[in-house]
Amino acid sequence: MSQKLDLNYPYGTFWRGIVRWSREGEIDLKSDEGIARINALLKIICHSPAFDCYDGNFNGLPLDAVAGSLNIDLEAGEYHSDYPHSYRIELIESFAQAQEYRKYAPDWCILQSEFAYDEHAGYGKNRIYFCIRDDMEKVPAFPGKDYPHDEYGYSLIAVITAPDGEILSITSRWNYGDDENDDFLTREQLHELLPDTF
């Protein structure tokens, strides 16, 4: 077995819940696949607002319920693609238009609430762009080893610009990463990914 369970802080916070899932047969901690699934779940939960919603026993909930609340697909495994990708850039001009992507980025607040959309859009002053990678629909919500800079994170990106063109935020499909800011990429990294676009 090559996989190891990561129980360093903050992941170890949920040790009781992991043991419960193992005892109840929901996860096999003696298999690489089982450990990979738990590590993936911990990676997401510990870098999202959900961290404050669960106690060390996941509030007594089953594994599938917790994974569902985090919008991750623990059965998928890490997605790999070896070919160069292209992006389509779509200017989003209304909440209704943005809603077409809700199933692809269910954690984005601008897709859940018209109020949040309007706030981010600066009530019509800012511009919101979605950068849609050619394989977006195929990439499962399973964190890769470079999370949030993994295939899923790069498969759909939201960029918000001010009226003068200044970039206000760049958000990955994961929405939450190593901090709570929408700083998925720097302006230079975005330019490298999408030359002559922003």
N, C-alpha and C positions, 0 to 999 in steps of 0.2 A: 504494500500500500504506500503510495507516494504522497497522497494528500494528507495535510495536517489541519486539524481544527484550530482556527485562530481565536484564541481566548484572551488576547491582550486587551487592555482597556481601549475602547469602551465595549468591545465585543463580549467580554466575559460577564457583563451585566446580565446577560440572558442565559447564563449557564443552567439555571433551574428549569427553564422552559425547554431547553434543548434536551436535557436529561429526561424530562417528562415525555417529550415526543418520541425519544428513543425507546423508553419503557412501554409506551402505548403502541409501538410498532409503526409510527408515522414516518420514521427516518432510520436508516441503517448507518450508524456511526462507525461500522467496521468496514464500510466500502468507500472507495474513492468518490463514487457518484454521490453518496449520501453526504459526505463531508463537503464536497464541492457545492452542493445545494445549500447547506447550512451557511457556509462561508459567503456565498452569494447573497443570501437573505440578510446576514449580519452586515455586509458591506452597504447594502441599501438602507436598512433601518437605522444604522448608526450615523448616516449622513443625510438624514431627512428629519422633518418635524415629527415623524412618527416615533422617534426615539423617546420623546417625552410623553407619549400616549400609552406606552406599554410598561408594565412592571417586569421584574426579572423572570416571571413565569408566563410572559405574553398574555397576561390577563386571563389565563386559563384556556385560551383559544387554541383550536387545532392549527397545524402548520398551513393547510390550504387557506384558511381564513386570514391568517396573517399575511401570507404571500399575496392573496387577493387584494387586501387593503393597501399593499404597496405597489400594486399593478405590475408584478413581475411574474415571469413564466419560469418556474424552477425546473420544469421538465425539459426545457429547451437546450440547455447547455450553451457554452460560449459559441458565438457565431464568428466565422472566419471568412474573409473574402480576399483574394489575392490580386484582383485586377483594379486598375484605376477607376475611380468613380466620377460621375458628372453630377452637377447640381442644377436644379431649376429654381430660379428665384421668383417668388410670388409676392407682390405687394398686397398686403391685407388691408382692405379699406372699410371693413365693417365687422362687427361681432358675428353676424350671420355667416359671413365668408370664413372667418376664423373657425367657427363651429364645425366646418367640414373636416377639420383635422383633430377633433376632440378624441376620436378613438385611437389616434396615433400618438398623442401626447396627453394622456388623461390627467397628468399632474400639473400641467400648466394652468396657473390661476386665470390667465387671460382667456382660456377656453371654458372655464367653469362659471365665470361671473361676468356679466356685462359691465358691472361697476368696475371690476379689476381691469377689464379690457379698456374701458374709457380712460381710466387713470393712467395706464401704461401708454395709451395713445395720446396722452396729453390733451384729451378732449378735442381731438382732430388736428392738433399741431404737430405731433410726432408721426413718424412713419414706422410701420411694423412690416417686416419682411420675414417670410418663411423660406429657408434654404432647404430644399427637398432633394435628398440624394436619390439616385436612380434605383436603389434597392431598398428604400425606406420601408415598404410594405412587407419585405421578407425578413427584416432583422428582428429577432425576438428580444423581449425585454428581460435579458439576462446579463448581469454585469460581467464584463471582461476583466482581465487582469489589470488593465490600465484605467478602470473606471474612475471618473466619469468620461475619460478620454478614450472610450472604446467604440466599437462599431455602432452600437445603439446610440450612444451619445452624439456621434457625428452624423447619424442618419437623418436627423431633422433638427435644424437650428433656427432659433428666433433671433432676429437682430432688430433692435429699435434704435432709430436715429432721431436726433433733434431737428428742428427746422433748418438749421445751418449745416446739416449733414454730419454733425458730431455723433459718434456712436455712444449711445447711452447704456446699452446692455447687449450681451450676447449670451443666450441661454441654450444649453444642450437639451436634448430630448429627455434626459433624466431629470432636468429641472434643478435638482440639488446635487452638489458635488462636495468638494472639500471645504466649502464655506457657504454662507447664506447669500452671497452676492451673485449677481448674474454676470460673472466674469469667467465664463467657460473658456473663452479665448481672448487674447489681446488683439488689438487692432492689427498688429503686424502678423499674428498667426492667422487671423481671418483673411487678410490680404494674400497670404501665402496659399491658403486653402482655396480662395475664390478671387484670383487676380482680376484687377480692373472692375470689380463689382462694387466695393464699398470704399 
